[in-house]
Amino acid sequence: MSFEGAMTALVTPMRHGRVDGDALDRLVEAQIAAGIDALVAVGTTGESATLTHDEHVDVVRAVVVAARGRVPVIAGAGANATAEAIELTRACEAAGAQGLLHVTPYYNRPNQEGLYRHFKAVAEATRLPVILYNVPGRTGCDLLPETIARLAERDNIVGVKEATGNLLRASDILRRCGDRMILLSGDDFTAFPLYAVGARGVISVVSNVMAAEMAGMWDAFAAGDLARARTLHQRILPLTELLFAEPSPSPTKAALALLGRMSAEVRLPLVQVSDGLRDRLRRQLEADGLL
């Protein structure tokens, strides 16, 4: 299975300390109706760090059921212990996911050989396509282009979510890997610029709120309508800036709460956004015609 286009890193709705399944179903339905190409369940934006193992797998299963095969569901399954990553991988595969997103192991910061062996072991444990996720700013660990190229030799390691914000890095990956690796933007800010150097999609946070615009930007670019894609890029940027003004996904949940779609609740150590940011989000949603 090939993954490209605008993909949403779903938030995990919560209410009174528990996953809000009804709000999750509504979120999935709204995303598909807006033209999103794939859904990512329980990535970083889905608060994977604070969900229990059972909750994690249950959310993946719920998204698969709600999607009903209309778009692929990619499950976040990363961990900083290889054995745990393999356990999550197998559980998410059994839950019906069509792909897997694996972040670099955080905190223990393996070297490049350790990263290669970690992802190789994960890929060997599943039949599903695996997307690598490199976000050094969160993990303290950088997956280098030469290691990505080694991993691209494995048939079911099919893509990389590139979140360094470095256009030169993205170009280096594409130069080394060619068509063997799908490059995806891992930052909403860099989606349009990375399309220009050869990225084939984005895993987006802002599309939780502006799904039609993010999907439209990819569709316009893929159709060669660069003027429209650029216009949508500029339209998305102000809200994107606010959604990362405080630790994510608190601002995204606050925006969705303002739109009446779910609670703004997050789990500690995350907290809800400041009153000042909530007011700025309200004004921006009004300016965007969403509220």
N, C-alpha and C positions, 0 to 999 in steps of 0.2 A: 504493500500500500504506500502510495506517495502522499506526502503532506505538504501542501502549499496554500498560500492565501492568508486571509485574516483569521486568526485563531484567538479565542478569548481564554485568558487565564482566570477562570472563574473564582470569585470570592465564595466562601462557604457561609451562607446565612446562618445566624444563630439567634436563639431567643431563650432567655432564662437558663443560659448555660448549656443548652443542647442545640444540636444541628436542627435547623428549621427546614424540614423536608418540603413543606408546601411552598415556601419562598424559593427554595432551590429549583423546584419543578417550574415555577413561573419564570425564573431567571433563564433557565435552559430554553423554554419555549420562546421567550422574547428574543434571545440571541439567534435562534434558528430563523425566526420570522424576519429578522433584520438582515439576514444574508451572510452570517458568519460561517466560515468554511470548516471549522473544527473547534472542539471544546477541550480545554485542559482542566482536568479535575484534580484538586488537591496538590497544586504546585505551591510555591511560596505564597502566592496571593491567596490561596485557599487555606492559609494558616496551617499548613502541614505540620509545622513544628509543635503545635499545641493540641493536635488531634490524637486520640489514642489509635492504636493499630486497628481496632475494630471499627472506630468511627471513620478512619481513613478509607478503608475498603468499602464500608457501607456507602460513603459519599460517592465513590467511583461507581459502585453498582447503581445507585440512584440516578446518576447522570446518564449512564448507559441506558437505563430503562426509559428515562424521560426523553432522550434523544431519539429512541426508536429507529436507529439505523439511518437517520436522515443526514447526519454528519458524523465524522469519526470522533471518538472520544479518546484522548490521550491522558493517561494517568501519571501523575507525579509519583515516582517510586524510589526516589533517591534517599540515600542514608550515608553516614560517614563510617559505617561498618559494612564491609562487603557482604557478609552473611545476612545482615538485616536488609540490605538493598535487594538481595536475591529473594529473601522471604517476601518482601513487599511486591516485588516483580511478579512472583508466581501467584500471589493473592489477587493482584490487580488483573492479571491475565484471566484467572478463574472468574473474576467479577464481570468480565466481558469487554474490557478495554481493547481498543484496536491498535494502540501504540503506547509507548512508555517514554517519559521524560526523566532523565537521570542527571541530577546536579553533581558537580564535583564534590568529593568528600570535604566537609567543612571542619574546621578547628584542628584536626590532626594533620592537615596540609601535606599530603603525600607528594613525593617527587614525581617526575614525568613517567618513570617506569612503574611506580606504584599506581598512578592514574591509569596507565595503559592496562595493567593487569586487573585492576578493579573493573573497568568497563568491559574488558574482554570476558571476565567471569560472569558479569551480569548478562551480557549478550548470549553467552553460551547456555544460560539458564532459561531462555525463553524463545519461543518462535516469533514473538511480536517484534516489529520494528522499534528501534531504540533511537531517541533523539538525545544527544548530549547537551548539557546546559552548563555554560561557562559564565559565571558571574563573580569575578574575583573580589569585587567590592563587598559582597556579602559573605563569601566563604574563606577569604584569605588564601585562596588556592587558584592558580592560573593554568588552564589547559592550553598548552601551546600549539600553534599550527602544525608543527611537525608530528606531534602526538596525535592530533586529530587525523592527520593524513595516514598514520599507521592504523588507527581504528577504522578508517574508511574502507580498509581492505576487507573488513568483515561484512558479510552480505546483509545482516540485519541491523547494522549501525548506519542509519540512513540520513541523519541530519544533525545539526548543531544549532542550538539557541545561543546566539552570540550577544553577550550583554556587557562587553567592555566599553562600548561607546567609541571604539577606535575603527575608523574606516580603513586605515591601512591594514589593521589586523584582519578585517573581513576580507579584503582583497587578497591577502596572503593565503588565507584558508582556501579561497576559491581557486587561486593559482595552483596550489598544491593538490587539491582534491578534484577539481573539475566537476563533472556530473555525478561523481560518486557520493557527494555529500550535499544535501539541501541546506543552504544557509538561511537561517531565520533571524530576524531582528528580535532581540530580547528586551529592547527599550522602546517605548512609544515615541520618544524623541527622535530615534534614529531610523524609524521604519522607512520613511520616504527616501532619505539619503542612501540607506543600504539597498533598497530596490534598485537604485541607479547603478550600483556596482555589481549587482547580480544576485542579491537575496531574493528568495522566492516566497517570502511571507513574513509574518510577524506573529509572535505570541504576545498579546496585548493585555494591559490592565485597563486602559481607558475605555476599551470596547465593552466593558461591563456596563458603562453608562452611555457611550456613543458608538454602539455597535454598527449602525447603518453607515455612519461616516467612515469608520475604520474599514469596513468591508468595501465601501464605495471607493476609498482611496486605492486599495489593492486592485479592484476591478478596473478602475480607470487606468492605472499604470499598466496592467496586463494588456489592456486594449490599445495602448499607445497614446492615450489621452493625457499627456503629461500636464497640461494646463489645469485640467480638473483635479488630477491627483495632487498637484501643488496647492490648489485652492483648499482642498479638504485637509491637507497637512497643516496649513496655516489655521484653519478653523479649529482643529483638534488641539493645537498647542496650548492655548490658555488654560483649558481645563486640565490637560496633562500636567502642566506645571503645578497646579493646585493639588492634584492627586498624589504628588510626591513631596509636598511641602512638609508633611509630617509622616511618621513611619507608616508604610503601606502594610495592609490594605485599609487602615482606619479611615483615611479620607474617601476612598472609593465607597466604603460602606456608608459613610456619612452622606455622600451624594445620593446614593440609592435610597437611603432613608428619607431624605428630603423629597425624593420623587415618589415616596409611598410604596416602595417595592419590597422593603425588608427593614428589619431593625438595624441600627448602627452598631450593634453589640460586637465586641471583639473579646478575645481571651487574653488575660495577663500572660506575659508582661506587656502586651500592647494595651493601650488605653484609647478611649474615644478622643476625637479631635478637640482642639481648643475651641472656645466660643468664637474667637476671631476668625479661625479658618472656616468654621461652619458658616459664618456670615458671608465670607468671601465665596465659598462654594455656592451658596444660595444666589448671590448676585451673578455669578458666572453662568449658572444653569438658566437663570432668567435671560441673560444676554444671549445665550445659545438657543433660546426658544424651547427649552426642554421643561421648564417649570412655569 
